[in-house]
Amino acid sequence: MKLGFIGAGNMAGAIIKGFVNKNCVNSSDIYFIRQNKEKQAQQASEIGINGCNDYESLIENSDILFLGVKPVVFPTLLPQIAKSVKKKNPLVVSMAAGLTTDSIKEMLGYDAKIIRIMPNVNAAIAMSTTAVCKNEFASDEDLATIKNLFSSIGLTTEVPENQFAIFTAIAGCSPAYVYMFIDGLARGAQKMGMNKQKALEIAASAVIGSASMYAQSNEHPQELVDKVCSPGGTTIEGVTTLEEYKFTAGVVKAVENSILKDRELSKK
């Protein structure tokens, strides 16, 4: 099974690294192309994958074709490669936010086998959270193949396509929110006198441990919050301060606006 990637930036690059690091695909069976040829050569050398000079040779070598470019590029790119894609008829996998399988099929101009995925950048360390769905022309076997690939680099779950925007907001976007939270914890510690790098290490470890604690428990997150908060103690002081500054409301609004942005993109 040979994989082709059009685009290999942050997200697609993380997926490629994850596949190679987990040995679920031989690096020699991965082909890719990107606009920045200097970065393409660097990636090819570092990971041991095959850089291509044109779309035709990439597609010809692809049993599964991953579209890893930004959504805005699709309307120009897909008609350009449609003839080659139709001739080879690979399984087409899109990771573009806001673009439905129907819209991608229309841009390609034929009844393509399309699977839509939404991973996150944690794929690079085999801890992605990935949603998958298929169109009517992709088979259950096609879907199983993609699920198996992505299960090697994290959690994979089937999500109805009409809920992809919601999934994107809570799994695709959330790594950035978590990074912000870790940095915020460390900045608070730095303000009060701790070395920033030391504080980042401590904050990251605490966040990883807390997430694992929740995942392994049968308790609601708020129950775990209450367990940490002693009456009149330091934690409840911090929790009430976060709520004073609308911590939960801010997170909810961020999720809401991310969903609305995804839906806006889908209309373009």
PEBEL-V877292 format. One record per pair of residues at least 12 apart in sequence whose C-alpha atoms are under 7 Angstrom apart, sorted by sequence separation. I is the first residue (numbers start at 1). J is the second residue. D is the distance in whole Angstrom. If there is no record, write none. Layout:
BEGIN
i->I j->J d->D
i->I j->J d->D
END
This chain:
BEGIN
i->118 j->130 d->5
i->119 j->131 d->6
i->101 j->114 d->6
i->117 j->130 d->7
i->118 j->131 d->5
i->186 j->199 d->5
i->117 j->131 d->5
i->118 j->132 d->7
i->186 j->200 d->5
i->101 j->116 d->7
i->117 j->132 d->5
i->116 j->132 d->6
i->117 j->133 d->7
i->115 j->132 d->7
i->116 j->133 d->5
i->183 j->200 d->7
i->186 j->203 d->6
i->31 j->49 d->6
i->32 j->50 d->6
i->33 j->51 d->6
i->115 j->133 d->6
i->116 j->134 d->6
i->182 j->200 d->7
i->185 j->203 d->6
i->30 j->49 d->5
i->31 j->50 d->5
i->32 j->51 d->5
i->33 j->52 d->5
i->115 j->134 d->4
i->28 j->48 d->7
i->30 j->50 d->6
i->31 j->51 d->6
i->32 j->52 d->6
i->33 j->53 d->7
i->114 j->134 d->6
i->115 j->135 d->6
i->27 j->48 d->6
i->28 j->49 d->5
i->31 j->52 d->7
i->92 j->113 d->6
i->93 j->114 d->6
i->94 j->115 d->6
i->95 j->116 d->6
i->114 j->135 d->6
i->182 j->203 d->6
i->27 j->49 d->5
i->28 j->50 d->7
i->91 j->113 d->5
i->92 j->114 d->5
i->93 j->115 d->5
i->94 j->116 d->5
i->95 j->117 d->5
i->113 j->135 d->7
i->182 j->204 d->6
i->91 j->114 d->6
i->92 j->115 d->6
i->93 j->116 d->6
i->94 j->117 d->6
i->95 j->118 d->5
i->93 j->117 d->7
i->113 j->137 d->5
i->114 j->138 d->6
i->7 j->32 d->7
i->59 j->84 d->7
i->65 j->90 d->6
i->71 j->96 d->5
i->112 j->137 d->6
i->113 j->138 d->4
i->128 j->153 d->6
i->129 j->154 d->6
i->130 j->155 d->6
i->131 j->156 d->6
i->132 j->157 d->6
i->133 j->158 d->6
i->3 j->29 d->6
i->4 j->30 d->6
i->5 j->31 d->6
i->6 j->32 d->6
i->7 j->33 d->6
i->8 j->34 d->6
i->32 j->58 d->7
i->55 j->81 d->7
i->59 j->85 d->6
i->64 j->90 d->5
i->65 j->91 d->6
i->66 j->92 d->6
i->67 j->93 d->6
i->68 j->94 d->7
i->70 j->96 d->6
i->71 j->97 d->7
i->82 j->108 d->5
i->111 j->137 d->7
i->126 j->152 d->7
i->127 j->153 d->6
i->128 j->154 d->5
i->129 j->155 d->5
i->130 j->156 d->5
i->131 j->157 d->5
i->132 j->158 d->5
i->133 j->159 d->6
i->2 j->29 d->5
i->3 j->30 d->5
i->4 j->31 d->5
i->5 j->32 d->4
i->6 j->33 d->5
i->7 j->34 d->5
i->31 j->58 d->6
i->63 j->90 d->5
i->64 j->91 d->5
i->65 j->92 d->5
i->66 j->93 d->5
i->67 j->94 d->5
i->68 j->95 d->6
i->82 j->109 d->7
i->126 j->153 d->4
i->127 j->154 d->4
i->128 j->155 d->6
i->129 j->156 d->6
i->130 j->157 d->6
i->131 j->158 d->6
i->132 j->159 d->6
i->133 j->160 d->6
i->2 j->30 d->6
i->3 j->31 d->6
i->4 j->32 d->5
i->5 j->33 d->7
i->6 j->34 d->6
i->56 j->84 d->6
i->60 j->88 d->6
i->62 j->90 d->7
i->63 j->91 d->6
i->64 j->92 d->6
i->65 j->93 d->6
i->66 j->94 d->6
i->67 j->95 d->7
i->71 j->99 d->7
i->79 j->107 d->6
i->126 j->154 d->5
i->131 j->159 d->6
i->133 j->161 d->6
i->78 j->107 d->6
i->79 j->108 d->6
i->78 j->108 d->6
i->123 j->153 d->6
i->123 j->154 d->7
i->75 j->107 d->7
i->101 j->135 d->6
i->129 j->171 d->6
i->118 j->168 d->7
i->120 j->171 d->7
i->120 j->172 d->5
i->119 j->172 d->6
i->4 j->58 d->6
i->118 j->172 d->7
i->4 j->59 d->7
i->12 j->68 d->6
i->4 j->62 d->5
i->2 j->61 d->7
i->3 j->62 d->5
i->2 j->62 d->5
i->3 j->63 d->6
i->4 j->64 d->6
i->5 j->65 d->6
i->6 j->66 d->6
i->7 j->67 d->7
i->8 j->68 d->6
i->2 j->63 d->5
i->3 j->64 d->5
i->4 j->65 d->5
i->5 j->66 d->5
i->6 j->67 d->5
i->7 j->68 d->5
i->1 j->63 d->6
i->2 j->64 d->7
i->3 j->65 d->6
i->4 j->66 d->6
i->5 j->67 d->6
i->6 j->68 d->6
i->7 j->69 d->5
i->5 j->68 d->7
i->6 j->69 d->7
i->170 j->255 d->7
i->169 j->255 d->5
i->169 j->258 d->5
i->169 j->259 d->6
i->166 j->259 d->6
i->165 j->259 d->5
i->165 j->262 d->6
i->165 j->263 d->7
i->18 j->123 d->5
i->18 j->124 d->5
i->14 j->121 d->6
i->17 j->124 d->5
i->18 j->125 d->6
i->15 j->123 d->5
i->18 j->126 d->6
i->11 j->120 d->7
i->14 j->123 d->5
i->15 j->124 d->6
i->11 j->121 d->5
i->14 j->124 d->4
i->22 j->152 d->7
i->19 j->153 d->7
i->18 j->153 d->6
i->98 j->262 d->5
i->97 j->262 d->6
i->98 j->263 d->6
i->98 j->265 d->5
i->99 j->266 d->5
i->98 j->266 d->4
END
